Amino acid sequence: QVQLVESGGGLVQAGGSLRLSCAASKSIFSINAMGWYRQAPGKQRELVATFTSGGKTNYQDSVKGRFTISRDNAKNTVYLQMNSLKPDDTAVYYCNAEKLECSAYGCSPHDYWGQGTQVTVSS
């Protein structure tokens, strides 16, 4: 099982920056992909950014050029640097990890989620 601990959320003014951190209990070398999702009140959870073990990144169009996902393998941590924040970025942000778990019968992917961290951007 993978445990994810998120930190870095808070209250900022529009145009400000935050860096979210997600520390994994297992080496991220064993994780196929990691990413950040967010959910605003009354809305569905949506993808923000993903990072695969192959180094490929994907971003939601609304955050391209403003957000950057990165990792520190030595610390088993994935980061989300958020710049030029807008009020529309206000949401609970969740860290996600996909790990391939195997047995004698084969392998299957499993998703793990952090507890979420609140990001609030004021006008």
Long-range contacts (C-beta under 8 A, 24 or more apart in sequence): 1-25, 1-112, 2-26, 2-31, 2-97, 2-99, 2-112, 3-112, 4-95, 4-96, 4-97, 4-112, 4-113, 4-114, 4-115, 5-114, 5-115, 6-93, 6-94, 6-95, 6-114, 6-115, 6-116, 6-117, 7-117, 8-80, 8-117, 9-93, 9-117, 9-118, 9-119, 10-118, 10-119, 10-120, 11-120, 11-121, 11-122, 12-85, 12-119, 12-120, 12-121, 12-122, 13-121, 13-122, 14-85, 14-86, 14-87, 14-121, 14-122, 14-123, 15-84, 15-85, 16-85, 16-121, 17-81, 17-82, 17-83, 17-84, 17-85, 18-82, 18-85, 18-119, 19-79, 19-80, 19-81, 19-82, 20-79, 20-80, 20-82, 20-93, 20-95, 20-117, 20-119, 21-77, 21-78, 21-79, 22-77, 22-78, 22-79, 22-80, 22-95, 22-114, 23-75, 23-76, 23-77, 24-76, 24-77, 24-78, 24-97, 25-76, 26-76, 26-99, 27-73, 27-76, 28-71, 28-73, 28-76, 28-77, 28-78, 28-97, 29-53, 29-73, 30-99, 31-97, 31-98, 31-99, 32-98, 32-99, 32-100, 32-109, 33-97, 33-98, 34-71, 34-78, 34-95, 34-96, 34-97, 34-98, 35-69, 35-95, 35-96, 36-69, 36-78, 36-80, 36-93, 36-94, 36-95, 36-96, 37-93, 37-94, 37-96, 38-89, 38-91, 38-92, 38-93, 38-94, 38-119, 39-91, 39-92, 39-94, 39-116, 40-90, 40-91, 40-92, 43-91, 45-94, 48-80, 48-93, 49-80, 51-78, 62-88, 63-89, 82-119, 85-119, 85-121, 86-121, 87-121, 87-122, 87-123, 88-121, 89-119, 89-121, 90-119, 90-120, 90-121, 91-119, 92-116, 92-117, 92-118, 92-119, 93-117, 93-118, 93-119
